[in-house]
C-alpha cells in the first residue's frame, strides 16, 4: 500500500518495503553485482569500497530555494550547513569487473520540524562519527526503485536515499584530488540535481511521515 498524504503542501507517494533475503545493486554497464544488501547489513561483493569518493551537488541548493522547497540561508557562512535538515552528494566508483565508472546520487533527510546540530550532521549525514548500525529497505515511486538507509536517532528517523548506480557516459569524475564537481564542466552535476529536485517534495514529506506517531506501513 502506498503512503499517500498531503501535509502543508507536501505530497508523498512513496512505498517502503523490507528487503527479502538479499538485494544487489549492479553495474549499469555490465550488470555485475556491486553491493549486497540485507535488512541489517550491506557489503561490497569484492570486499573493497564500491564508492571511493564524492562531492556535494553544486547548484541544487539554488534550485531548491527557487522552487520554494527550502529556505534561503547565508551560504557565505559554511557553518550554516551544520544546521540544515538535509544533505546531498554524488558518489563515484569503478566496477570491479568491467572497470567502467559509475555514480550514485544520495539525499539524506530528517523531519524539517526538528532542530539539528553539528554533531547530528557529522554523525548521520557525513558518517564521520560512531553511531549505531542502520537498517535497510527499498523505496519505490511508480516504476522507480532505490535503496534507503534508515537511522533511528534521538531526533527521530533519518532516511538516506541512494539512487543508482548510473553510468557517467562522459569524462571521468576523478581528478588529481578525487571527485570535484565544482570544476565539473559536464552536465552530470546538473542532471543529478534535477533528479533530486523532481523528488524533493516527496522525500521531504516522507521524512515527516516516518516520524509521525501512529503512522502505519512506513517502517523499513
GIJO-V235565 format. One record per helix or strand of 2 or more residues. SS is the DSSP state (hx for helix, st for strand). FROM is the first residue (numbers start at 1). LEN is the number of residues. If there is no record, write none. Layout:
ss	from	len
SS	FROM	LEN
SS	FROM	LEN
This chain:
ss	from	len
st	3	5
st	10	9
st	23	4
st	33	5
st	42	3
st	53	3
hx	60	7
hx	78	6
st	86	9
st	101	10
hx	118	8
st	135	7
st	144	10
st	156	12
st	174	2
st	178	2
hx	181	3
hx	188	22
